[in-house]
């Protein structure tokens, strides 16, 4: 709103779309921010149980305010005060014990204001809480609503991935579809939007909402406003004159949930389902001489309302309430309905969440090309490649042309093709037509740990009358997957080698879908560095092309679910046809990726028969090279956790022989992250705020019980986090060592990727701070690994490589806390490829105090593997670790620069006479104390014997160090802390 009054220059509503904090709300819908949305039909209503309530409006900065208007609701305050706050000083500007409601206007006389606070003591209604429809603060600041910027589209710039979009709720828009979707409509007062992104993210980015992931801020956000309303997106486009007489296509890669697409008032079509692509020819509807308008009406989910079983706000002791009625709308962002590891995401991640771009060419489009591999023999010396692609004719006449394929810039193939009017035709090029597709001595793509990830280029062109109608480039890898059922368990072979599958579940890439290429690249690399070779795309929630590209790059296989949760966590989808249109489209675009391992129909259940048959049929028809399994947790796979922490003995006895789709980890984060995710007052003792961040059900309470029984009662949040790292390390490593020992098919952690600031289900947290679990799992998943099988009480060595290990030496030594040798044994050992071998039994009797076991596998003086354990005392606990003397660790740092990265080789020397546990290196901003993230480590949380030396290598992009005074911190369980300045040049 813009006003002009006598005595004042032009005024704006400086409260509109600003952050509002409420003391309570009657439900999840009538929340505080609705009082500044510019719409009197929406309102805040406080909870009726307490008459004492407040509303705080944050104007973002000190601003001169002229008037304050409050439009009270039906249930108005009778006793209340109004204060303005600036420079941490509060001034009461109104107080009454006889409020009468209606519209109240206060003259603020141009005072500087940063916050407006309304404190309520009593209400006119005895059974309902206070309600306010709207708050307007008129001031003279610069108007933050700016005219939209027009996209300039040319042959070299076809992307609409940018922040030149606007978004607005249909509840706030009165104009017709024709007006909104045509050029000339004034959307200046709409919210600036970033595409790809979500509507909730746009409001947060604009400063209209507090950080939804901090504290319990998600409960400050109206569910009905974001989840129960449709929203318009708009942007304007100016096409370059060079595009005259060319076919122009508009492409959407994903919109949640359903959407109507318009250009210049013309409806192009509708996209139904959260994961369906849409392409529209717009050539006949665009103007080259003036701006064009693209408008997208995004429809809300039909079943967004939470069911009666759903816990809307987690508290200590709350039961689990995973999923919701949202399953009826599948496929959609089902995880956003809330799980034990994720809150209910207001807005359900609706919006244009995936890429948008134009394509320019002729009438024939090349669609979804891919390359498959078949080896002629087990020696892998000759690979037969098959190229498949669809050709789509968007014209009303048959077209003759030629398809040209180039492989890796060396092999050229050409075939004449006729595509009938409006036909989509599949074209296959194989060795029966082209002998060049039999490749001698091919360069192969391997899963992480088994070889290189060599990606090659396939370039396709379709030529009509000497002109390029369309062209495509994809990356492919020469590799062949085989699937063998052995003793009822699914095993996966790649290039004739059995792959020991080690990985983690991804439930959602990020709570508000804020993940780009760099984000995926970083996180998948963290999995590679942890010696993982598989990520499970749980119920298909991760669908960006950039995720699959990163998995191709780093050799991480994908266990790819369709969008069906456990039957207990949501009903079956309502619409089979809609579901399968999305499923068929997914198969077509993911099948080109060498990292894609197999498809899964349903999480922890069997799909309805018609869904199961349809998915199985389409994976065979549209792919045909990959396995399909019905159920993630039964049949040839196993699952169902456990999700609570177990002892190492438990894992070795009961896990490791199957392909296990979910094994739970808690992984409490470091104290720095605890401080980032919640207010200081909620850090200690454990509170409901911990529950908001997923410390909720019995497994979290059991974790604390186990932690305190084994390591002692925690006295603070810092102490709790430190003890948690000990438990994180012990249990995380055991989960994967049992797989190494039994050489089962695979172990998939629940979970490895943190979608939001959580206290459970992660290896690194949402801020990219590591937990000890990350390095424990990295150790336990090593490709060559010496370990103690606690169930067999044997020292064993696993070799998960393609090469035999010959004439190595395995040594095991037990020490006391002062480094004195209690027992030691050393023997030669050779281990064949992809196998495990016992060296000798461990001779150990629990003592009065904790003892320590060190393992070392060497060959020709080189350490192939080392490992370290603390062995519980005779009372079956490790309480005496609290009595370990502080150890002195000396650091020697060799710093260097590698392109845009700061690198350091850090030598740690234990100069004390005591063992030092879980030493960790951190980089911090010297001024703020904040951790500098992300940092890549080849190891961390290392334990050192007296006089032992270990080296840690770190690497960090210099952009994270820019304009910061950086110091290196050494911390540890019983280590005297160190802080050293670093040279970041």
N, C-alpha and C positions, 0 to 999 in steps of 0.2 A: 504494500500500500504506500502511496505517495500523497502527501497532503501539503497544503500551504495555508498558513494562518497568519493573521495580522501580528506583526512583531517577530515573526519567525520566517526564515528562508524555507526553501523546500524541505519537507520532512519525510522520513521513512519510518516504517515500523521496524525498529532495530531489534525487536524481540522475535520477529518471525523466523521460524526454523532455527531457533537456538536451542542449546541443550537445557533440558529441564529435569530436575531431580525431584521426585515425590517421596513422601514418607511411607506411603502405602497406596495401594489401589484395590478397588473392590474385586477386581478379577484381572485376567491377563490382557484385557482389552482397553479399559478406560484408564489409560496411563497419562502421566504428566505432560509429555511432549505434545499431546493433542491440543493444549491450550494456546500454542503458538503456531498452529498450522494454517491460520488464516480462514478457518472454517468453523462457524459457530455451531454447526450441527454435530461436531465431535466435541468430546469433553473429558475432563478428568473427574473421577469419582473416588474419594478416599474410602478406605475400609471403615465399616460402621462400628467395629469393636472398640475403637479408641477415638474419642473426639479430638484429641490432641494430634494435629497433623501439620505438615508444612509443604510448601511448594517453593522451590528455588530455581530461578531463571538466570542462566549464565549468559551475559551479553558478549562474552568472549574477550572483551577488553574494556577499558574505561571509555565511556562514551557520554556525551552530553545528552541528557534526557529532558524533554519538555513536559510531556504528559504521560500518565499511566492510566490505562482504562482496564477495568476488570468486569467482565460479563459473568456474573454469578449464575450458577445453574439453579435448578428447582430446589436443590438442597443446599442452601447457602449458609455461610458462616454468620453467626450472631455475635460471637466474641472472637476478635482477631486483631493482629497488628500487621502492618506493612512496613518493611524496612528496606533501605537501599544500602548497598555495601560497596566501598571503594577503598583501595589501599589497605585492606584488612580492617577497616573501620566501618562500623555499622551505625546507621542513623535511622531512627524510627520516624516515619513520615505520616503515619496514620495509626490510630488505635481506637477501638470501640468495643463496648459490650452490648450494643444494641443494633447490630447490623440488620439491614432490611433487604439485602439482595439487589436484584436488578443490575443496571449498569452503573458502575462507580468510576468517576474520573477524578484524578488527582493532578494538580499542577506541580511539577517537579522543578520548575523555574531554571531549566538548563543546567541542573546539577550533574556532576560527573558520577556515573553509575557503572559498576561492573556486574553486580548481582542485584536482583530483586527477590526479596524473600517475604512470603506470606505465612505467618504462624497462626494457626487456628486452634481455638480452645473449646468452642461450642458451636453447635449447628442447630438450625431450626427444626430438623427432623430427628425424631428419637430412634428411628429404626434404620436410617440410611446415613452414609457418610457425606461429607461436604462435596459439592461438585462445582467446577468452574468450566465454563464453556470456552472462554477466550481471554487472553491477556495481550494488550497492545501497548507497546512503549514507543512513543514518537520521539525521534531524535534527528540530529542533523549530520550523521556520519555519511561517508561515501556509500552509495548504494552498492551492495554486493551482487545484485542481480544485473548481469551484463547481457547484452544482445548475443544471440547464438553466433558462432563462427561457422562459416560455410566450408565444407570439404572441397578441396580442389582435386578432382579425379582426372588422371591422365594415364597413358599406357604404362608409365613408370611408377605410378602411385594409385593402386587399385584398392587399397585397404580402407576399411571403415573402423578399424580397431583404434579408437582414440577417445578423447574426452570432449568431442564436439557434439555429443548427443544431449538431449534433455529428457527428463522423465517426470511424470505426474500421475497421481491417482485419479481415476475416473470420477471419484467422489468430489474432486475439486475442480472438475471441468464441466462446463455447461454447454459448450459448443457441439455441433454435429460432427459426425465422422468426416463428412465431406470438407468441412472447414478445417478440422485438425490436420487432415492428411494432405492438405494443399498448401502451396507456397503462399505466403502473405499472412499466415496465422502468427500471432504474437505469443511466443512461448517464453518470453524473457523471465517471467515469474516462476517458471518451472525449475526443478532441481537439476543442476548440471549432472550429467551421467557419463560414466566411463564404460566403454564396451571393448572387450568383454568384461562382465561384472554382474552384480546382482543389485536389485533395487535397494535392499537394506544397506549394502555397501555404499551406494550413491548418497543416501541420506547421511550416513556417518561421515563420508568424505566431505560433505558440504558443511559439516558442523551442526547438523540438526539433531544429532543423537550422541550420547556418550559412547565411548568405546564399548561395543557390545560384549567384548571378550574379557573385560576387566571386572573384577568383583562380581556383583550380581546385577550388573547393568542390563543384561538381557531382559531382566524383569522390569526395567524402566521403559520398555518398548511395547507398544500396543500390538498384540498378535492380530487382532481383527483388522487394524488399519493396513498392515503389511501383508497379511496372509489372506484376508477376506475381501480384498478389493482388487479390481483389475487396474492395470497401469498402462499409460501410453508412453511410448518412446518416440522421439522425433529427431531428425537431423536433416540438414540441407546440403545439397551436392551440386557443384558446378562442374560439368563435364568439359574437357578440353575439346577444341574443334577437331583435333586429330582423330577423334573417335567417330567422326561422321561416316556414315555408310558401313559401320561395323556392328556386329551383333554384340549386345551388352547383356550380361547376365548378372543377377544379384544373388549372392550365396550366403546362407546362414548355416553355421555348423552346429548350433544348439541353442534353443530357447526353452525355458521352463516356465509354464507347464504347457499351455496351448497358446497359439498366437495367430493373429490375422495380420497379413503383410500388405501394405499400401504404398503406392508411389503416385504422387500428383493426383490424389483422389481416387485412383483406380485400385481396387482390391486384386492383388496378384494371386492370393491363395491363403491357405491355412496350414500351419504346422501343428500336428497333434502328437504330444508326448515329449518328454524332456530331452530326448536324445536322438531326435530325428533331424536330419539335414533337410534344407530346402533350397532349391535353385529355381530362379524365375528369369525368363527372358524379358527384359524391360525396354528393348530397342524402340518399340513403337510408342512408348509412353513418356520418353524423356525429351527434354528440350536442351539443345546445345547452346542456346543463346541467353539462357537465364537459369537461376537456381532451381533445383528440383527438390521436392520434399519426399523423404522416406519416413513413413510412420508405421509403428508396430504396436498393436494392441495386445498386451500380454494378459492372458486370463489366469485368474487365481485357481488353485486346486479346488476341485469340487468337494473334497473331503479333508479340508484343512483343520476343521474343528476337532479338538482332542476328544478321544473317547473317555468314557467314565472311569476306565481303569488307569488313565494316564496320570502320573505324578507331574504336576505343573512346575513345582519348585522343590528341588531336592533339599532334604534336611537330614541330619544325622539319624541313622536308623531307618531311613526311607527304603522301601522295597524297590527292586528294579522294575522299571516300566519301559521296556525297549519297544521302539516302533510305535505304530498307531494306525488309525483308520486311513491314513494317507496311502497305505498299500493298495487301496481300491483304485487309485488313480494311476497305478504303475503303467509304464515306467515314468518315474519322477524322482526328485531328490529325497528318497525315502529316509535316508540317514538324518535329514534335517528335522524329522519329526521328533528327534531326541532319543538318545540311547544312554546306557550307563556311562559311556565315555564322551558324550556330547550333549549339551543342552538342547532344548527345543529352539531351533533357529527361526526367529520371527521373520516371516516372509517366505519361509521354506525354500530359500535360494531361488526364488522366481526372478526372472529377468533374462536378458540376452547374455548368457553366461559364457558363450563360446564365440569363435571368430566370425566376423562379417567382412565380406569383400566383394568386389566386382570381378568379373572375368570378361575379357574381350576376345572375340574370335569370329569363327564362321558358324554355320548351321550344325556341323558335326562336333560333338563334344567327346573327349576321351574321359571315361569314367572308371575309377577304381581299378587301375592296373596293378598287377602283382606278379611275383616270380616264385615258382615252387621248384624244389630240388628233389631229384632221385639219383642216388649213387648206383653205378652199375655193379660194384662189388664192394666187399668189406674193406678193401685196402684204400678206399676213398680217392683213388687216382683218376677217376673219370666221373663227372657229374653231368646228368642230363637235366637241363633247365627247361621249364615251360613258362611262357609268358601268356598271361590272360588279361583281357581288358574288355570293357563294354564300350561301344560306340553308340552315342545317342544322336538321332537326327531330329532336330526341333522344327524342321520345316515340313511343308505339306507336299513335298515331292521327293522322289528317290534321288539319291546322290551317289555318284561314283567317285572314288578317290583311292588313295593308297596310304596304308599305314606303314610308317618307317620306325623301326626300333634300333636303338644303339645301346649296346651293353658296355658299360665302363669305357666308353669312347673308342672302343676297338672293334667290336663286332657290329656289323650293319646288316639289318634284315629288312625286307620290303615285301608287302603283300597287297594286291589289289582287293578292294572291298566295295560292295554296293550295299548301302543302307537304305531301306525302304522309308517312305514318308512316315514320320512320327514313330519310327521303330527304335528300340534299344536292342542292339545286337552284340552278342558275345563273340569275340575273336580270340582264337587260341593259336599261338605259335609254339611248335615243339620240334623235337628232333626228327619226327617223321616227315616234316616239310623242310626243315633247316638243319643240316648236319652240324652247322656251326654251334648249335645249342648243346652239343656234347663237348663239355669243357675238360681238357686234359690238365692234370695237376692244378686243380682249382684252389684258390685261396679261400679258406673256410672261415665261417663265423662260429664261434664257440661261446657257450655260457661262461660266465665269470669263473675263473679258477682253472679252466680246462684249456685255454688257448686265447688267441686274439679275437677281437670283435671286428672283423674286416667287413666293411660295408662298401658296396659298389653301386654304381649309377645305372639306372635304366632311364633312357630318354626316349619318349615317344612323340611322334608328330603325325597328324593326319592332313594330307595334302589334297586340296580340291582345285583343279584348274591351275596348278602351279603355285597356289597360295596356301599358307598354313591356316587351316581352320581351327586347330587346337593343338596344344603341346603340353606334355606332362613330364615331370621328373620325379622319380621315387628312388629311395635307397633300398637295396635288398641285400640279404646275406645268403651265401651258399651254405646251407646246412639242411640236414634231414633228421626229423624227430621220429622216434619209434616208441610204441607204447606196449609194454609187456605186463601181463598179469601173472605174478609169481606168488603162490600161496595166498591168493585172494587179495594181493596188494598191487596197486598200480605203480609201476616203475617207468621212468622216462629215460630214454637213451637219445643222445645227440651224436650224430656222426659215428655211430657204432660204439659209443662209450656211455656207460651208465653214469648218470648225473645224480650225485647226492644233493638233494634239493634242500637248501637252507634259506629261509626267508621270513617275510613278515606280511601281515595284513595291513592294507590301507583301507580305512573306513570312509574317508573323505579326504581329498587333497588338502582342503583348508575349510574352516567353518563357513566362510562367506565366499568360497570359490576363488580366492585371490591367489592364483598361481599362474605364473607365466613360464616361458621356456627356461629362464635362468633359475626359477624356483624349482622346477622339476629336475633340471640338470643337477643342481646341487644336492637335492634329497636322494635322487637315485644313485648319485656318486657316493653318498654316505652309505647307502646299502652295499654298493660294490666294495667300498673300503672296509665294511664290516664282514667281508667274505661271504656275503649273501649272493645267491644267484636266482632268487625268485621273489616276486611280490604278488600277493593275491589281491586282485581288484575286487574287493568284497562287495557283493550285490551290485557290481557294475557302477559304483559311484564316481569312478575316475575315468573321464572320457575325453580329455584333451589330447589331441594328436601329439602335443609336446611331451606328454608322459610316455607314450609308446616310443617316441624317438629317443628319449633318454635311456629307456630300457634297451633299445637296440644298441645304442652307443656303448653302454657299460656291461652288456652281457647278462642282463637280469631278466629271466624268463617270467612270463605273466600267466598266472592262474586266473582266468578271466570269467567272472560270474556274469550271468544275466541278472535282471533286477527283481529277484524274488527272495525275500527274507525268510527266516524261520517262520513257519506257519503261526507260531505263537506271537510273533512280533508284528503282525499285520495281516489283514485278510488278503485273499487272492485278488488280482486286478479284475476290474469289471469288464474290460474290453479286450478280448483275445486278438482281434484284428489290429487294433491300435498297438498292442504290445508287440505283435509279430512284425508290423511295419518297422518299428524301431529296431527290433532284433535283426531283421534282414539287412537293414541299413548299416547297423553296427558291424555285422560280419563282413560286409563288403569293404568297409574302410580299414578294419583292423587286420585283415588277413594278410596284408602285404608285409607285416612286421615280423622279422625273424625271431623276435623275443616272445611272440605269442605262443604259449605252450599248449593250452587246452581250454575248452569251454566248460562251464559248470551251470547246470540248469537252476539249482536252488540251493540256498544256504540252509543247511541242517534240516532238510526235508525233501520229499519227492514232489515235483510239480504236479499240478492237476494233469490228468492224462492227456487232454488235448494240447496243453502247453508243452508238456514233455515231448510228445510226438512231433509237434511243430518245430520246436527248437532243434531236436535231433535231426529232423529231415533237412532243415535249412542249413545247419552246419555242414552236413554231408553234401548238399547240393551246391552251396555257394563257396565252400572251402574244400572239404574232402581230404585234407591233409592232416587234420588235427582231431584229436580225441574229444568226445563229448561225454561228460559224466552227469548223471541226474542230480546227485546229492553230494554236498561238500563234506558230509560227516558220516557216511555209511557206504556200504558196498565195498568198492576197492579203495576207498578213502576212510579215514577215521577223523574224529573231532571231539567237540564238547569239552575242551579244556584239558585239565582243570584250569580255572581262572584265578583261584586263590593260590597263594604261595605254598609250595610243598618243599620238603627237605630234598637235598640231592639224592639220598637213598631212594626216595619215592620215585623220582624221575627215572633213575637207572633200572628200577624194578618194573615199571609199568609203561614206559614210553620208549620210542626209538625204533620200533620194528615196522612201522607203517608209513603211509603218507598222511601225516596228521595236520589237518587244516587249521586248527586253532589251539595253541597252547598259551595260556595267559601269563602275563607279566604285570606287576604293579608299577615298579620303577618310579618311586617318589623322586621329584627333581631336586636339584641343588637349591640352596637357600636363596641365591640370587633370583631364581625364577619364581620361587614362592613369593618373594617380595614384589615382583612385577605383577603377579596375577591377582593380588588382593590387598586391601588396606592393612596397615600395620597392626591395627587393633584386632584384626581377625587372625593374625598369624599364630598366636598361642594364647591359651590352649586350643586344641583341636575344636573347631566350631562348625556351625552350619555353613559358613562360607567355604570350608574345606569340602563340604558335601556338594555345594554348587559346582565345585571344580572336580567332582566325581568321586570324592572320598565319601561313599554313600552307603553301600550295601555291606553285607556281612564279610565279603572278601577283604574290604579295606580295614575293618575292625580286626579281622583275623591277622592281617598283615602287621598291625600294631602289636597285637598280642605276641605274635611270633618274634617280632623285632625285640620287644622288651624281655621276653623269656630268654632269647639267645644272647642279646648284647646289652641288656640293662634298660631300666626305665628312662625315657627321654625327659629332660628337664627344660627344654626350650625347642623352638622351631629349628634352630641351628643344630642342636644336638640330635633332634629327630632326623633331620636330613642327613647328617653325617653317619648315623647308625644305619639309616636306610641304604646308604651306598654299599655298606658291607653286605647287607642282605641281598641287595640288587646284584652284586657281583657273584656271590655264591650261587644263587638260584639261576641267574641268566646263563652262566657258563654250563651248569649241569644239564640244562634243557637240551643243549646241542651236543654235549659230550656223550649223552646217552644215544643220540643218533649216530655219532661217530662209532660208538662201541658196537651197536647192533647192526650198523650198515643197513638200516631200513631205507625206505624210499625218500622220505623228507620230513622236515619239521618246519611249520609255518607259525611264527610267533603272533600272538594276539596282544598287542599290535606293535608295529615298528615305526609308524608315522603318526605324529601328533597333530590332530586337526585343530585343536584349540588348547588354551592353557589348562592342562590336566594334571592330576595327581596319579593317574594310572595309565596303563596301556601305551607305552612308548619306550623308545631307546634314547632318543634325544627329544627335548621338549619343543613346545610351539615356538620358543624364542631361539631355537637351535643350540641351546646349551645341552651338553652331553649329560647323561646319567652314567653311573658306573656300569649299568647294564649294557650299554653300547660296547664298551671295551671288553666286558666279560663275554658277550656273545661273539664279538670279533675273535677273541681268543679261542672260544669253544668251537668256532666254525672254521678254524684255520685249515687250509688245504692239506698241510702236513701237520699232524697234531699228536703230541705226546700227552697222555692224560692218565688219571687214576679212575678206574671203574670201581666205584665204592661198593657196588653190589657184589661184584666178583672179587673185590679186593686185589685187583691186578693192575700193574702198570702196562698200558697198552699204547700202540702207535697206529694211527690211521694215516693212510696215504690216498688222498682224493685227487690225485693227478693222473695224467696219462703215461707217466714214466715210473718205472720201478726204482725203488731206493735200495742201493746195495752197499754193504759194508759200512753201515752207520753204527753209532754207539749210543745207547740209552743209559742215562744215569739218573738215579733217584736218591735223594738225600733228605733225611728228616733232621731239623734243627730245633733247638730251643730258642727262646726270645733273645738270647745273647749271641746266637750264631754258633753255638757249640753243636757238633755233629752227634746226633743220637743214633742214627743208623744210616747206612749208605750201601748201595749196590750198583754195579755197572756191568753191562753186557753188550756184546755186538748184536746187531739186528739188521735184517734185510726185509723189506716189505714190498710186495708186488703192487702194481697199479690198482687203484680203486678197491682197496681192501684194508683190513685191520688185523693187527697181530699182537698177541700177548708176549711180553718180554719176561716178566717174573712177578711173583706176588709181592705185595707190600707187607713188610714186617713191622707192625705197629700196634702198640697197646696204649689206649688213652691214658694220659698222665694227669697229674694234679692241675697242671696249667696247659693252656693251648700250646701245641707244637706246630711246626711249619714244614711243609713238604715242597721241595723244589725238584722239578724234572728238567732234564736237558737232553735233547737229541742232537747229536753232532755228526758231521761227516767231513773228514779231512780238515779238521780244525774249524769248520764253519757251523754255526748254530742253525739247525733247521727248524727247531721248535723248542720253546721253553714254556714252563707252566709253574704256577705257584698256588698253594692251598694253605689255609690255616685249618688245623685239625682240632675239633672240639675236645674239651677236657673230659675227664672221667664222669663229670656230672652232666654231660651231654649239652653243654652250653659254651659260650665264649665270653663269659662275663669278665674274665681277668684281662681281656684286651683293654678294658678301661684303665688298667693299672700299668700299661706299658709306659716306660719312661719316654720323654720326648727325644726324638732323634734329630741329629744335625745332618742336613743334606747340603752338600756343596754343589753349586751350579756353575758349569762352564758353558758359555753360549758363543757359538760361531754364527754370526748373522750374515745374510746375503740377500741379494735382490735377484728375482727371476721374472723377467718381463714386468708385469704389473703386480707381482706378488712379493710380499715380504716373507722370507724363509729364515728358519733358525734351526740349527742342530744343537740340542741341549743335552749336555752330559750331566747326569745326576750321580753323585758319589755319596754313599752313606759313610760319613766319617765318624759315626758314633759306634758304640759297642752294643747297639740294640737294633733289632729288626724294625723297619719302618714300613708301615702299611699304607697302601692306596695313595701314593703321591700323585698329585695332579697339578698340571700347569694350566694357568689361565692368563689371558690378556685382559687388562682392565684400563678404563679411562681414569687417569690419575686424579682428575678433578671431580668427576661425578661418582666414581666407584663402580660404574656400570661395566658389565662384561662386554668385550668386543667380540661380536659374533657375525658370521660364522668363522671358525678357525678349523682347519684340517690338521688332525694329528695322526701319525702312524701308530701311536700307542699313548696311553694315559692311564691314570689310576694304577701305577706300577708299584710293586712292593720290592724292597731292597733288604738284603742281608747286610750285616756289618761289613764295611769295606767293599761292598758290591757296587759296580758301576753299570748304569743303563743309559741308553741314548734315546731321546724322543725327538722326532723331526716334526716341525710345524710349518704350516703354510697359510697365509691369509692375504686376501686381496687388499691392496693398499688403499682402495677407496674407503674401506672401513676404518682405516687409521688416520685418514686425512683430518687435519685441524684438531687432533687430539694429542694430549700428553699421555703416552702409553707406557705402562709398566707391566712387567711379568710377575705374576704371583705364583709361588709354590705353596701348596697346601697339602695336608695329608692327615690320616687318622691320628697319628702320634708324631707328626713332624713339626718342628719349629718353623713357623711360616717365614717366607722370604719375599721381598719385593725388590725388583731390579728395574731400572729404567732401560728401555730398549732404543736402539737406533733404527728408525723406520725408513731411512732414506733408501 
